[in-house]
């Protein structure tokens, strides 16, 4: 199970940190990711992290502003979002996939958490 939290309303230029608490299995050979879906748009990849080793990959739109990380002891993934823009407004989802590859396609992910709303006002 994956449980996302930390969304909210923030002004442009502000910051938020989302969390994704995992349970029910070990994630040694997993990769995890964040996706987002804005109103009227398809869900899109944001960032991914390899659970073992911590390698990361980002969408160009968030590179340099967002940082994905994980706490192995807490079995929790995070995404620190800085310098938020109105176009970052979306429902953010966390996901996990078996295998260490950092994938950007939804279908590559086996497990999904519920979304958490992020709203950035201008």
C-alpha positions in Angstrom: 0.0 0.0 0.0 1.1 3.5 -0.7 -0.3 6.6 1.1 0.5 10.0 -0.3 0.2 13.2 1.8 1.4 16.7 2.1 -0.5 18.5 -0.5 -2.0 21.9 -0.1 -2.4 25.5 -1.3 0.7 27.6 -1.8 1.6 30.8 -3.5 3.8 30.8 -6.6 7.5 30.7 -5.5 6.6 28.7 -2.4 7.5 25.2 -1.4 5.8 22.0 -0.4 7.0 18.5 0.6 4.9 15.5 -0.4 5.3 12.1 1.4 4.5 8.6 0.2 4.4 6.1 3.1 4.7 2.5 1.9 3.8 -0.7 3.7 3.1 -4.3 3.1 6.4 -5.3 1.4 10.0 -4.6 1.2 11.1 -2.4 -1.6 14.7 -3.5 -2.1 14.3 -4.2 -5.8 11.8 -1.5 -6.5 11.7 1.9 -8.1 9.2 4.5 -7.0 7.9 7.6 -8.7 5.7 10.6 -8.6 3.2 11.4 -11.3 0.7 14.3 -11.5 -2.5 15.1 -13.3 -3.8 18.6 -13.9 -7.4 19.2 -14.7 -8.3 18.3 -18.2 -4.8 16.7 -18.8 -3.4 13.3 -18.8 -1.3 12.1 -15.9 2.4 12.8 -16.4 5.6 11.6 -15.0 7.4 13.9 -12.5 10.3 12.0 -10.9 11.5 8.6 -10.0 14.0 7.0 -7.6 15.6 3.7 -7.3 14.9 2.3 -3.8 18.3 0.6 -3.6 21.0 3.1 -4.3 18.9 6.2 -4.7 19.4 7.0 -8.3 17.0 9.6 -9.5 15.4 10.9 -12.7 13.3 14.0 -13.3 11.0 15.4 -15.9 12.5 18.4 -17.6 9.7 20.6 -16.3 10.7 20.1 -12.7 14.4 19.5 -12.9 16.2 21.9 -10.6 13.1 22.7 -8.6 12.0 19.3 -7.3 14.0 16.8 -5.4 12.9 13.2 -4.9 14.3 11.2 -2.0 13.5 8.2 0.2 14.0 7.2 3.8 14.7 3.4 3.8 14.1 3.1 7.6 10.7 4.8 7.4 9.8 3.2 4.0 8.8 6.6 2.9 9.4 8.5 -0.3 9.4 12.3 -0.5 9.4 15.0 -3.1 10.5 18.4 -2.1 9.0 21.0 -4.4 10.5 24.4 -4.5 9.9 27.5 -6.6 6.4 26.2 -7.3 4.6 27.6 -10.3 0.8 27.8 -11.1 1.4 25.1 -13.8 2.5 22.7 -11.1 -1.1 22.6 -9.9 -2.3 19.0 -10.1 -3.2 16.0 -8.1 0.1 14.2 -7.3 0.3 10.4 -7.1 3.0 8.2 -5.9 3.6 4.8 -7.5 6.0 1.8 -7.2 7.2 -0.7 -9.7 9.1 -4.0 -9.3 12.5 -3.7 -10.9 15.1 -1.0 -10.5 14.6 0.8 -13.8 13.5 4.4 -13.6 10.5 4.4 -15.9 8.4 7.3 -17.0 5.3 5.5 -18.3 2.3 4.9 -16.0 1.8 1.3 -17.2 5.3 0.4 -15.9 4.1 0.9 -12.3 2.4 -1.8 -10.4 1.2 0.0 -7.3 -0.4 3.4 -6.8 -1.3 5.6 -3.9 -4.3 7.9 -3.7 -3.6 11.4 -5.0 -2.9 14.5 -3.0 -3.9 17.9 -4.3 -1.3 20.6 -4.9 -2.6 24.0 -5.8 -0.3 26.9 -6.6 -1.8 30.4 -6.8 -0.4 33.1 -8.8 
